[in-house]
């Protein structure tokens, strides 16, 4: 469990952590001492993970236990119920776990969630998943993660995509699959109209076809990188016309999901220190992003029709 009763740097490893992780770990212990910095009970925390290596499943499960103790973990299927206030009352804030990129090692994370009765949201990249296994590592390094720490990701499954069979299995078990764009290369001002359609609309259709479901059931889109770089007004208009939800990388409050096209998420990673996780889920990180997120929501989300 992510107890605060330990030195904030007790699990520091210079091979996988840097000074920013260390600073946030110290702040994480401090934030835990201020109840006002905790998320209000009527709010929704959305977290996202990227790579979840098998050898770090103990760390990942530690984070899951912490989240399950501090929050009411909800399934993606009840997002609408949360937005409408139809969930049963609970003294804890709600939380939703999401994953980006559809990396093969996230399959192990999904199995860990299932052992705890939890379901998550997996945002996948169809072009990555459709590559042959022998080419997926090259695709991952070229288009998804350019810099890889070999002390974290060092097995083929850490840089390959989940197969469509695995994704169908996860969906049948109650997890939800969303689009992370078709190629993970969409950028504002550097994408033609046809490319925008492929990245946003075709990705939805391809995922649905591979999973054997209707396109409407692929109802969530997630920006592949910072939305200010990847999703502008034209892209947002397409998202609004084809999806029910848009997930960002801006941390912050989701108390009012009547605006479903600006869902804020807190990034977590399975290799982070315990106290770094505590800092990330406090409201301290929100303040740094508040102006940027609000401006984006006003100019892009509000400007797209």
N, C-alpha and C positions, 0 to 999 in steps of 0.2 A: 504494500500500500504506500502511497505517496505521502508519508508522514513528514511533518515539518520538524520533527524532533531528531534531526540529524544535521550534520554540517552541510551547508548548501553545495559544497564541492566534493562531498564524499564519494560521488560516483563520476568524478571528472576523469576523462581519458583524453590525453592530448592528441591521440591519433584520430579521434572523431569529433572532438569538441574544440571550439575556438574561444577567443576572449569574449565574444558576444554571448555565447552560451553561458559562460561563467558569470558575466555581469547580470544576465537575466535570472540566473539561478539565485544569486544574492538578493535581487529584487523580488524573486518569488517568495522567499522566506519572509521578507518585509511585508509584501502584499497580503500574505495570509494572516497577518496580525491586525489588519484593518477590515473589519466586517463590511464597511460601506463599499469596499472595492469588489466585493463578491457580486455575482450576477443576481438580480432580483428574482424572486420566486415565480413571477409571471412572465419571465423572459425565456427565450430559446437560444441556447448556445449551439452553433453548428461548427464542428471541427472537421479538418481534413488531414489525411495522411497521404504520403507518396509511397516510397518503397518500404515494405515491411519484411525484411529478410527473415528467413526461417530461424537462423541462429539468434535472432533478437526477439523471438516470440515471447520469452519470459518478460522482457521489458514491455512489449506491447500489451501483454495481459495485465501487467501491473498498472498500466495507464487505464485499461478498460475497467479494472476493479475500482480504481480511484473515481472514474467518471460515474460508474454505477452507484457508488456510495454517495456522491455529491449531487447527482442529477437524476432526473427521471429520463432514462434513455428511451426515446421514441423511435418507431419504425418510420421510414419514408412514407409509407402508405397512409399515415395519420397526420400528415402535414396540414391537410385541409381541416381536419378536426381541431388541430391546434389553432389555426388561424381564426376559426369560427367560435373558439371558446367552448368546444364540445368535449374536450378531454376531462376525465375525472379530476377533481381538485387534488393537489399534491403540494406539500410544503417546499419541495425542491424545484429549482428551475428545470425546464426540459432541455434535452440535448439530443442532437442527431450526429451520427458518425458518417463521414463521407471519405471517399478515396479517389485520387486523381490518377489518370494515365492507364489504368487497367493492367498494371504490371503483374506478372505471373505470381510473384511471391505474395501478392495480396490475397490469393486463394487461401493461404495459411491463416491470414488475419480473419478472413470470413469464417473459417472453421472455429477459430477462437471465439469470435462473437457468438456463434451458434451455441457453443457450450455454455454461454452465459444468457442464452435466450434473447440475444440482441440481433437486430437486422440493420444493415447499412445501405448506403448509396454508393455505387461504383460508376465513375465517369470514365468512359473508354474512348479510345481513338481507333476508329475502324481501319484506317490505312495501316496502322501499327499491327493490329490483330490479324489483318489479312496477309501480311508479309509471311514468307516461309520462315520456319524457326531458325534456319541458318542465317537469315538476313535481319532478323529482328533486333539483334544487339547493335548492328550498324545503324539501323533506323532509329533506335532509342537514343544513341549517342549523337546522331546527326540532327534529330528533330525534337527530341523531348528533354534530355538532360545531357548537356555538353560536357560538364565536369563531374566526374564520378570519383568518390573516395573509395579506394579498394579495401579499406578497413571496414567499410559499411556494406558496399555492394560488390561481391566478388564471385558470385555464382551465376551461371547462365540465367536462372530463374529470376535473378534480380534485375535483369535488363531485357527480358523477353515479355511478351504479352500473354495474358490469360487466353486460352483457346475459347472458341465460341461454345464448345460443349461445356466447359467449366462455367461460363457466363450463363448459359441456359440453366445449369444446375443451381447456380446461386439465385437466379430469378425464381425458379420453382420453389426454393426454400424460403422465399419472402424478402430477399434483398431486391433492391431496385437498380436498374441499369439506366444510365443517362449518357448524353453525348458530351464529349470533351473536344469537339470539332472533328472534322474528318481526318486532318493530317497533323494537327497541333502546330500549324504554321501560319494561321490567319493573323494578319496585322492590319491595324487601321491605316488607311491611306496607301496601302501597298497590295491591295486585293481587288480584283475586278468584280463586277456584278456576278459573273458566272462562277467565279471562285468563292464568293460569299455564299452563293446558293449551295455549292457543293459542301462547303465547310459546315453549314448550319442545317440546311434542309435535307441534302442527300445523306448526310451522316445519320440523321434520324431514321430515314428510310432503310439504309443499309443495316443499321443495328437491329431494327425491327424485323427485317427479312432474315437475318442470321439467327435471331432468337425465335422466329416463328410466331410473332405477335403483330398486332396492329400498330401502325406508326404512332397513333395517339397515346399508346402506353409508354412510349419513350417521351416522357413529359418534362424532363429537366435538362437544361443545357448549362454547362460550366465553362467559363472563360479559360482558355488554355494557359494564358499568362495574365499578368496585370491587366484588368479590363480597360484601363486607359490606353493600353498599347494594342489590344486585340479586338475590342468590341466598341465600335462607334455608333452613331445614330442609325446609319444604314443597316448595320449588323443587328442592332437591337430591334429594329422594326421587323426583321425576319424572325428573330427569336420570339417576339411577342405574338406573331401570327402562327407559330408552329408549336410552341411549348407553353407549359403552365408556369414554369419556374426558371429563374436565372440565378445561378450561384456565382458569387464574386470571390475575390481573395482579400477583401477588406474585412478586418475584424470589427465586430460591433454588435449592437442589439438587433434582435429580430422579434421584438415584442409585437410589432404590428406587421403581420404578414399579409395585410391587405395590399401591400406593395410587394408582389411575389417576384418582381424582376430585379430585385436588389438584395438578395439574401446574402448576409454577411457571414464570413467563416473565419475561424481561428486556425492557423496552421500549427499542427503538431507533428512530430516525427518520432518514430519508435526508438531512435538512438538518443533522444534528448535526456538530460538529467531530470531527476524527480522535481527539483525546485524550478527548473526551467519550464516544465509543464505547468506548475502552479502559477508562475508569472504569466504564461500565455493565456490561461483561462481567467485571469483577473481582468478588471476593467482598465488597468493601467495601459495596456497595449492599445486599447480602443482610442484613447485620447490622441495618440500620435497620428492615427489615421482618420480621425473624425472629419476634418475639413476636406481632405482629399475625397473621401467616400461621399460626403454630402454634395460636393460640387459635381462629382460624376453622376450621382443620382438625379440631380437637378438638370444638368445639361444633356446627358445622354439618355438615361432612362425616361425622364420626363419629356425629352425632346423627340423621342421616337413614337410614331403613331402607326 
